[in-house]
Amino acid sequence: MKKNMILVLLVLVLTVLSGCRASQTTNSKDNSASEPQKTLTVAAASDLTKAFTEVGAAFEEANNCKVTFSFGSTGTLSEQVVNGAPFDVFASASQTVMDDLDSKGFIVSETKQLYALGRIGLVTMKNSLIEAKTMEDLLNPETKKIAIANPDHAPYGLAAKQALTTAGLWEALEPKLVYGNNISDTLSLITTGNADTGFVALSLNDQATLNFSLIDAKMHNPLKQSMAVIKGTKEEELGKKFVEYVNSEQGREIMSRYGFVTTE
């Protein structure tokens, strides 16, 4: 009888202990599942809108995180970085701008990387009667407005100005120019009919709706694009992973599909 009582007590004790362990395991899983995903905030030049949207989705899946983008002109975003905007990573369309931020201590120097070379071209809508395949076509009297990104703060706009200057057309065409805040805004001027043609990044070309003619890269300074992690971010490690991902085999494959010349 005593032996039976002892056996019963042992069974009860083991059952209780087993229940405790199961409860602890369940709580551990619940706590893990309830941990919030890390969020990475990336400031990126407007020419990256399409490419980085795809890069960001692939990075999220690979790293179980959330990536949010703030697209704009490189100059404007650079000013926001200087003024303390809560970005974790900055992908610039200008190596010069990034070097300037580095010299002033706003980025983590060892994370600075050249990730691509950009290209520009002349664009018209497919349903437009205006033809703009060459720089000389811009002299056509029927072409009333030519859109470019503001060269004062948009690298693609500066490249467009350099190309026009190289072709000896800047002074003749300046009265026709209308300025976008960034390269995406410049494309919008064309697609909405507020400009007949303009200079747009190859990475934003839509073959279904646009006629796109690439400009000879020798007509402007190379559009060297650089990125880095912002100094003081709380997500420095995740930011480093993002920079590395863009320059990884997977990242470069995506970037090349949008017309970027990836770096060695």
N, C-alpha and C positions, 0 to 999 in steps of 0.2 A: 504493500500500500504506500509506504513511504517513497519507494522507488518510483511508483507511478506519479505521485505528487511532484517529485523532483523533476521528472521528465516533462510534466505539464508546465511547470514553472520555467524550465529551460526553453521550451517551445515559445512560451509567452514573451520571454526576454528577447529571444532571437527575432521574433516577429516585430517587436517594438523597435529594436535596433535597425532592422531592415527598413522599416517605415521611415525612420529618421534619416537614414542614408538616402532613400529615394526622394524624400522631401528636400534634402540639401542639394541633391543633383538637379531636381526640378527648379529650385530657386536659383541655382547657379546658371541654368540655361535661360531662365526668365530674365535674370539680370543682364546676361550677355546679349540677349535679343533686344532688351530695352535700351542698350547703350546707343546714343545718337550717332548717326553717320557723321564723319568729318566732312566739312565743306571747304572747298578751295575756291577762292575768288581770284579770277584771272582778268587783268586789264589787257586788252588786245587791240591792235590796230585793225581798222575796219576791213582791210583787204583779207583778213583772216576769218571773216564771219562764217563762210561756208565750210572751210577746211577745219577750223577749230571746233565747230559744232559737232563734226564727225569725230575728231580727235578726242574731244571731251567725253562723248558717249562711250568710246572704247576705253578710255582711261578710267571712267567711273566703274565700268564692268570689271576691269582688271584689278581695281584697288578698293572696291566696296566703299565708294565715297560719292560725294556730290560736287560737281564743278559748275560754278556760275560765272558767266562772262559779262564784262562791261566793254563793249566795242566803241571805238571812237578814233579820232585823229591822234596820231602819235604825240604831237605837240600838246594837245589838250590833256591827254592821259598823263603825260610826263609832269605837267603842272599839278595835276591832282595827286600824283605820287609825292611830289615835293611838299604839297600842302597837307599830307597825312591821310589821304584817302585809304580806306581799309582793304587794300589789295594784298594778295599773297604773292602773286607773280605778275610780271609785266612783260608782254611780248610786243616789242616795238618794231615798226617798219623801218627803223633807222639805227644803224650801229652807232652813229655819232651821238644821237640822243642818249643811248644806253651808256656810252662811254662817259658822257657828261654826268649822268646820274651816279655812275660809279665813282668818279673823281670827287663828288660832293658827299659821298657816303650814304647814298640812299638804297643801294642794293648789296646783296651778299656777293662780293667780287668773284669768288671761286665758282659761282653758279652761272656766270655770264657766258652765253654761248651764241655763236652765229648759227642760225638754224635754217635759213633759206635766202635765196635771191628772188626778188619780185620782178615781174615784167608788166609793162603797160601797152595798151593798144587803143586804136580809134574805134569807136562804137557808134552804130546807128541802129534804129529799130528795123526789123525785117520788113515791116509794112511802110517804111519811110521812102519817100521819093528822093531823099538826099543821099548822095553817094560820098563816102569818106574812107577810101581805101589807102590814100596816100596823104602826106602832109600838104601837098600842093592842092589837093581837093578842097581843103578848108578855105581856099581863096574864092571858091565859087560864090557868086553874089546871092544865090538862093540859100546859102548857109548863113543864117542870121545870128544864131547863138551857139557858142561852143563851150561846153562845160569842162571845167578842171577843178580838182580839189585845191583849196587855198594853199598856195605854195609857202605861205608864212609858217604854217604849222603841220602840213600834211606832206610827207615824203613823196607820195605819188604825184601830188600837185607840183612839187618842186621838180620832179623828173620830167613832167609834162612841159613845164616852163623851159627847162634845159633843152629838151628836144626841139621846141619851137625856136629857141634862140639859135641852136646849132643849124637849123634849117633856114635861118635868116628870116623867120616869119613872125617873130614875137611882136614887133612894133606894128606890123600891118594888121595882125589879128587881135591885138589886145582889146580894141573897142568891142569886139564880138564876144569876149569872154564873160562867162557867168561862173561864180565860184560856189562849190559845195564845201560844207564844213569838214567833210572827210570823203574818202573815195566811195563809200556806200551812198552818201548823200549826193555825190556827183552823178552816180548812176541813176538815182531817182529823178534827177533833173531831166535826164534823157527819156526815161521810161514814162514820165508824166507829161511829156511834150513841152517842158519848159526850156529845153535846149534841143537843137537839131542833131547834134553829135557831141562827142567829147572824149576825153582820155580816161580810161577805166582800167583797173587792175585785171590781168588775165584770170586771176583766181575768182573773180566775180562774174565771169562770162557765162551767159545762159544761151547755149547754142540754139535752143528752140525759139527764142524771141529776138536775139541780137545778131547783127553782123559785126564781126570782130576782126580787125586787121592789126597784127602785132607790129609795134614800132621797133626799129633796129636798136638793140641795146647799146650800141656804140654812140647813140645820139644823146645819151644822158649818163650821169654817174650811176654806177651799180647800186641797185636797191638792196643793199645788204641789211638783212633783218636779224635783230639780236633780241635775246630774252634773258631774264634773270629772276631770281627770288628777291622779293623786297625785304630789306633789312628791318628786323623787329617783328616780322610776322610770327604768329603763334603756330603756323602750319609750315614751318621751314622744311621739315623732312618730306612732307607730302608735296610741297612746292618743288623740291629737288627732284622728286620722282616724276613730276609732270614735265619739267624741263628735259629730263633724261628720256622720257617717253616720246616727246616730240622729235628728238634726234635718234630715236631707236629705229630699227628696221621697220617695225609696224607703223610708227609715226611718219617716217619718211615716205612710206608707200602711200599713205593717205594724202600727205602734202603734195606729192608729185602728181596725183590725180587732179589736183586743182591748179596745176600749172606752175607750181613753185619749183625752182631749181634747187634741189636739196644740196647741202654742203657735204664736203668730204669728211 
